[in-house]
């Protein structure tokens, strides 16, 4: 099997996400959206091994 799976974990004011390579288990992308709807909201995204 080849491809990727997008995993989402949603809460009332945040979303965590992760892209997983099905064959290797590696995570080419992941991140967090915090305080959705607030002025202090923040997005953190990591691609590959770095931010």
C-alpha positions in Angstrom: 0.0 0.0 0.0 1.3 3.4 -0.9 0.2 6.9 0.1 -0.4 9.1 3.0 -3.0 9.5 5.7 -4.0 12.8 7.3 -4.8 12.4 11.0 -6.9 15.1 12.7 -7.6 15.6 16.4 -10.1 18.4 16.9 -11.1 20.1 20.1 -13.3 23.1 20.9 -10.6 25.7 20.2 -7.7 23.7 18.7 -6.8 21.3 15.9 -3.8 19.0 15.9 -2.8 17.4 12.5 -0.3 15.0 11.2 0.5 13.6 7.7 1.7 10.0 7.9 3.5 8.0 5.2 1.7 4.6 5.1 4.7 2.6 4.0 7.4 4.0 6.3 5.4 5.5 9.2 7.4 8.8 8.8 5.6 12.1 9.4 6.4 14.5 6.6 4.1 17.2 8.1 2.5 17.9 11.5 1.1 20.9 13.4 -1.2 22.6 15.8 -3.7 25.4 15.5 -4.4 26.9 18.9 -7.0 29.3 20.3 -9.2 29.3 17.2 -11.3 32.4 17.0 -9.2 34.4 19.5 -6.8 37.3 18.7 -4.0 35.3 20.4 -4.6 32.3 18.0 -1.5 30.6 16.8 -0.5 28.1 14.1 2.6 25.9 14.5 3.6 23.8 11.4 6.5 21.4 11.0 7.5 20.0 7.6 10.1 17.2 7.5 12.5 17.3 10.4 12.3 21.0 11.1 9.7 23.7 11.8 
